[in-house]
Every structure is written in C-alpha cells, then in structure tokens.
Amino acid sequence: MAAGAVFLALSAQLLQARLMKEESPVVSWWLEPEDGTAL
C-alpha cells in the first residue's frame, strides 16, 4: 500500500505542476534526475 500512496502523491504533484504551469523541484527531479538515471 505504501507504493500506491507514493504513486498517487507523484501523480498529484505532476498534475498540480501542469495545472499551475510551474516546475517544482520535485517534478524537475522526477522528470530529469541529476544523475541521469530513470526511476
């Protein structure tokens, strides 16, 4: 259930960023990790 909660939190973060058209540090890190690896 923890994984589901994390997934929902990330989805909500991405949705909010799209609606507000602002990039939060979390979204930027999620889409473009500094180490160049995909989660």
N, CA, C and O atoms as a CHARMM CRD file, in Angstrom:
* protein
*
  156
    1    1 MET  N      0.83300  -1.21000   0.00000 PROA 1      0.00000
    2    1 MET  CA     0.00000   0.00000   0.00000 PROA 1      0.00000
    3    1 MET  C      0.86600   1.25800   0.00000 PROA 1      0.00000
    4    1 MET  O      0.45100   2.31500  -0.47500 PROA 1      0.00000
    5    2 ALA  N      2.05800   1.12400   0.53300 PROA 2      0.00000
    6    2 ALA  CA     2.95400   2.28500   0.57100 PROA 2      0.00000
    7    2 ALA  C      3.31900   2.72200  -0.84800 PROA 2      0.00000
    8    2 ALA  O      3.36700   3.91400  -1.15200 PROA 2      0.00000
    9    3 ALA  N      3.57600   1.73700  -1.70800 PROA 3      0.00000
   10    3 ALA  CA     3.94100   2.05400  -3.08800 PROA 3      0.00000
   11    3 ALA  C      2.80100   2.78500  -3.78700 PROA 3      0.00000
   12    3 ALA  O      3.03200   3.71300  -4.56300 PROA 3      0.00000
   13    4 GLY  N      1.57400   2.36400  -3.50800 PROA 4      0.00000
   14    4 GLY  CA     0.41700   3.02000  -4.11200 PROA 4      0.00000
   15    4 GLY  C      0.29500   4.45900  -3.65300 PROA 4      0.00000
   16    4 GLY  O     -0.05200   5.34100  -4.43900 PROA 4      0.00000
   17    5 ALA  N      0.57900   4.69600  -2.38400 PROA 5      0.00000
   18    5 ALA  CA     0.48700   6.05300  -1.83900 PROA 5      0.00000
   19    5 ALA  C      1.53600   6.94900  -2.48300 PROA 5      0.00000
   20    5 ALA  O      1.26700   8.10800  -2.79700 PROA 5      0.00000
   21    6 VAL  N      2.73500   6.40200  -2.67600 PROA 6      0.00000
   22    6 VAL  CA     3.80600   7.17600  -3.31700 PROA 6      0.00000
   23    6 VAL  C      3.42600   7.50100  -4.75700 PROA 6      0.00000
   24    6 VAL  O      3.64000   8.61700  -5.23100 PROA 6      0.00000
   25    7 PHE  N      2.86000   6.51200  -5.44800 PROA 7      0.00000
   26    7 PHE  CA     2.46000   6.71800  -6.84000 PROA 7      0.00000
   27    7 PHE  C      1.40600   7.81400  -6.94700 PROA 7      0.00000
   28    7 PHE  O      1.47800   8.67300  -7.82600 PROA 7      0.00000
   29    8 LEU  N      0.42600   7.77900  -6.04400 PROA 8      0.00000
   30    8 LEU  CA    -0.63100   8.79100  -6.04900 PROA 8      0.00000
   31    8 LEU  C     -0.06000  10.16400  -5.74200 PROA 8      0.00000
   32    8 LEU  O     -0.47400  11.15900  -6.33800 PROA 8      0.00000
   33    9 ALA  N      0.88600  10.22400  -4.82100 PROA 9      0.00000
   34    9 ALA  CA     1.49600  11.50600  -4.45400 PROA 9      0.00000
   35    9 ALA  C      2.25700  12.09000  -5.64300 PROA 9      0.00000
   36    9 ALA  O      2.18100  13.29000  -5.90600 PROA 9      0.00000
   37   10 LEU  N      2.98600  11.24300  -6.35400 PROA 10     0.00000
   38   10 LEU  CA     3.74500  11.71200  -7.51200 PROA 10     0.00000
   39   10 LEU  C      2.80300  12.15300  -8.62400 PROA 10     0.00000
   40   10 LEU  O      3.04200  13.16700  -9.28000 PROA 10     0.00000
   41   11 SER  N      1.73600  11.39500  -8.83400 PROA 11     0.00000
   42   11 SER  CA     0.76100  11.75400  -9.86500 PROA 11     0.00000
   43   11 SER  C      0.12300  13.10000  -9.54900 PROA 11     0.00000
   44   11 SER  O     -0.06500  13.93100 -10.43800 PROA 11     0.00000
   45   12 ALA  N     -0.20800  13.31100  -8.27700 PROA 12     0.00000
   46   12 ALA  CA    -0.81900  14.57000  -7.85600 PROA 12     0.00000
   47   12 ALA  C      0.16100  15.72100  -8.05400 PROA 12     0.00000
   48   12 ALA  O     -0.23200  16.81300  -8.46600 PROA 12     0.00000
   49   13 GLN  N      1.43400  15.47600  -7.76000 PROA 13     0.00000
   50   13 GLN  CA     2.45900  16.51400  -7.91300 PROA 13     0.00000
   51   13 GLN  C      2.59300  16.90700  -9.38000 PROA 13     0.00000
   52   13 GLN  O      2.67500  18.09100  -9.70800 PROA 13     0.00000
   53   14 LEU  N      2.61600  15.90800 -10.25800 PROA 14     0.00000
   54   14 LEU  CA     2.74000  16.18100 -11.68600 PROA 14     0.00000
   55   14 LEU  C      1.51200  16.91700 -12.20400 PROA 14     0.00000
   56   14 LEU  O      1.63000  17.85300 -12.99500 PROA 14     0.00000
   57   15 LEU  N      0.32800  16.48800 -11.75300 PROA 15     0.00000
   58   15 LEU  CA    -0.91000  17.12100 -12.19400 PROA 15     0.00000
   59   15 LEU  C     -0.95900  18.57400 -11.74500 PROA 15     0.00000
   60   15 LEU  O     -1.32900  19.45600 -12.51900 PROA 15     0.00000
   61   16 GLN  N     -0.58700  18.82000 -10.50100 PROA 16     0.00000
   62   16 GLN  CA    -0.60300  20.18500  -9.97500 PROA 16     0.00000
   63   16 GLN  C      0.36600  21.06900 -10.75500 PROA 16     0.00000
   64   16 GLN  O      0.05700  22.22400 -11.04800 PROA 16     0.00000
   65   17 ALA  N      1.52700  20.53100 -11.09000 PROA 17     0.00000
   66   17 ALA  CA     2.52400  21.30000 -11.83500 PROA 17     0.00000
   67   17 ALA  C      1.98400  21.66400 -13.21500 PROA 17     0.00000
   68   17 ALA  O      2.20900  22.77000 -13.70600 PROA 17     0.00000
   69   18 ARG  N      1.27300  20.72900 -13.83400 PROA 18     0.00000
   70   18 ARG  CA     0.71300  21.00900 -15.16300 PROA 18     0.00000
   71   18 ARG  C     -0.38800  22.06000 -15.07900 PROA 18     0.00000
   72   18 ARG  O     -0.47000  22.95000 -15.92600 PROA 18     0.00000
   73   19 LEU  N     -1.22700  21.95600 -14.06400 PROA 19     0.00000
   74   19 LEU  CA    -2.33900  22.89600 -13.92500 PROA 19     0.00000
   75   19 LEU  C     -1.83000  24.30600 -13.63600 PROA 19     0.00000
   76   19 LEU  O     -2.33900  25.28200 -14.18600 PROA 19     0.00000
   77   20 MET  N     -0.83200  24.40300 -12.77900 PROA 20     0.00000
   78   20 MET  CA    -0.30400  25.71400 -12.39800 PROA 20     0.00000
   79   20 MET  C      0.77300  26.18000 -13.37100 PROA 20     0.00000
   80   20 MET  O      1.20500  27.33200 -13.33800 PROA 20     0.00000
   81   21 LYS  N      1.20400  25.24900 -14.25100 PROA 21     0.00000
   82   21 LYS  CA     2.25400  25.54900 -15.22900 PROA 21     0.00000
   83   21 LYS  C      3.49500  26.09400 -14.53300 PROA 21     0.00000
   84   21 LYS  O      4.09100  27.08500 -14.95600 PROA 21     0.00000
   85   22 GLU  N      3.86000  25.41500 -13.45700 PROA 22     0.00000
   86   22 GLU  CA     5.08500  25.77400 -12.74600 PROA 22     0.00000
   87   22 GLU  C      5.86900  24.50500 -12.49100 PROA 22     0.00000
   88   22 GLU  O      5.28800  23.44200 -12.27200 PROA 22     0.00000
   89   23 GLU  N      7.18400  24.61400 -12.51900 PROA 23     0.00000
   90   23 GLU  CA     8.00100  23.44000 -12.25500 PROA 23     0.00000
   91   23 GLU  C      8.50300  23.48000 -10.82600 PROA 23     0.00000
   92   23 GLU  O      9.23200  24.39000 -10.43000 PROA 23     0.00000
   93   24 SER  N      8.10500  22.48900 -10.06700 PROA 24     0.00000
   94   24 SER  CA     8.58900  22.39900  -8.69300 PROA 24     0.00000
   95   24 SER  C      9.86900  21.57000  -8.69700 PROA 24     0.00000
   96   24 SER  O     10.09200  20.78600  -9.61900 PROA 24     0.00000
   97   25 PRO  N     10.70300  21.73300  -7.68900 PROA 25     0.00000
   98   25 PRO  CA    11.94800  20.95100  -7.60900 PROA 25     0.00000
   99   25 PRO  C     11.68400  19.45100  -7.67000 PROA 25     0.00000
  100   25 PRO  O     12.46900  18.70400  -8.25500 PROA 25     0.00000
  101   26 VAL  N     10.58400  19.01100  -7.06800 PROA 26     0.00000
  102   26 VAL  CA    10.26800  17.58300  -7.06000 PROA 26     0.00000
  103   26 VAL  C      9.96500  17.09300  -8.46600 PROA 26     0.00000
  104   26 VAL  O     10.44600  16.03700  -8.87700 PROA 26     0.00000
  105   27 VAL  N      9.17300  17.85200  -9.20100 PROA 27     0.00000
  106   27 VAL  CA     8.81400  17.44800 -10.55900 PROA 27     0.00000
  107   27 VAL  C     10.04200  17.47000 -11.46100 PROA 27     0.00000
  108   27 VAL  O     10.24000  16.56000 -12.26700 PROA 27     0.00000
  109   28 SER  N     10.86600  18.50500 -11.32700 PROA 28     0.00000
  110   28 SER  CA    12.06800  18.60900 -12.14800 PROA 28     0.00000
  111   28 SER  C     12.99900  17.43800 -11.87500 PROA 28     0.00000
  112   28 SER  O     13.58900  16.87400 -12.79600 PROA 28     0.00000
  113   29 TRP  N     13.12700  17.07500 -10.59800 PROA 29     0.00000
  114   29 TRP  CA    13.99800  15.95400 -10.23300 PROA 29     0.00000
  115   29 TRP  C     13.42300  14.64400 -10.74400 PROA 29     0.00000
  116   29 TRP  O     14.16200  13.75800 -11.17300 PROA 29     0.00000
  117   30 TRP  N     12.09900  14.52400 -10.69900 PROA 30     0.00000
  118   30 TRP  CA    11.44300  13.27800 -11.12300 PROA 30     0.00000
  119   30 TRP  C     11.58500  13.08800 -12.63000 PROA 30     0.00000
  120   30 TRP  O     11.86400  11.98200 -13.09200 PROA 30     0.00000
  121   31 LEU  N     11.39400  14.16200 -13.39800 PROA 31     0.00000
  122   31 LEU  CA    11.44600  14.05600 -14.84900 PROA 31     0.00000
  123   31 LEU  C     12.88000  14.03100 -15.36300 PROA 31     0.00000
  124   31 LEU  O     13.18200  13.33900 -16.33500 PROA 31     0.00000
  125   32 GLU  N     13.76500  14.78600 -14.71300 PROA 32     0.00000
  126   32 GLU  CA    15.15600  14.86500 -15.14900 PROA 32     0.00000
  127   32 GLU  C     16.10300  14.71000 -13.96800 PROA 32     0.00000
  128   32 GLU  O     16.61300  15.70000 -13.44300 PROA 32     0.00000
  129   33 PRO  N     16.34000  13.46400 -13.54800 PROA 33     0.00000
  130   33 PRO  CA    17.25000  13.22000 -12.42600 PROA 33     0.00000
  131   33 PRO  C     18.65100  13.73300 -12.74100 PROA 33     0.00000
  132   33 PRO  O     19.12100  13.61600 -13.87300 PROA 33     0.00000
  133   34 GLU  N     19.30400  14.29100 -11.75400 PROA 34     0.00000
  134   34 GLU  CA    20.63400  14.86200 -11.96500 PROA 34     0.00000
  135   34 GLU  C     21.65300  13.79400 -12.33700 PROA 34     0.00000
  136   34 GLU  O     22.61000  14.06400 -13.06200 PROA 34     0.00000
  137   35 ASP  N     21.44400  12.58400 -11.83900 PROA 35     0.00000
  138   35 ASP  CA    22.40800  11.51600 -12.12200 PROA 35     0.00000
  139   35 ASP  C     22.14200  10.86000 -13.48300 PROA 35     0.00000
  140   35 ASP  O     22.90700   9.99900 -13.92000 PROA 35     0.00000
  141   36 GLY  N     21.06500  11.26500 -14.14400 PROA 36     0.00000
  142   36 GLY  CA    20.78500  10.77700 -15.48600 PROA 36     0.00000
  143   36 GLY  C     20.13100   9.40700 -15.53300 PROA 36     0.00000
  144   36 GLY  O     20.04100   8.80500 -16.60300 PROA 36     0.00000
  145   37 THR  N     19.67300   8.90400 -14.38900 PROA 37     0.00000
  146   37 THR  CA    19.01700   7.59700 -14.38300 PROA 37     0.00000
  147   37 THR  C     17.52200   7.75800 -14.20000 PROA 37     0.00000
  148   37 THR  O     17.06300   8.69600 -13.54900 PROA 37     0.00000
  149   38 ALA  N     16.76600   6.83900 -14.77600 PROA 38     0.00000
  150   38 ALA  CA    15.31300   6.88100 -14.61600 PROA 38     0.00000
  151   38 ALA  C     14.90700   5.98800 -13.45500 PROA 38     0.00000
  152   38 ALA  O     15.47500   4.91400 -13.25700 PROA 38     0.00000
  153   39 LEU  N     13.93200   6.43600 -12.69700 PROA 39     0.00000
  154   39 LEU  CA    13.49800   5.63600 -11.55100 PROA 39     0.00000
  155   39 LEU  C     12.61100   4.48800 -12.01500 PROA 39     0.00000
  156   39 LEU  O     12.14400   3.69900 -11.19400 PROA 39     0.00000
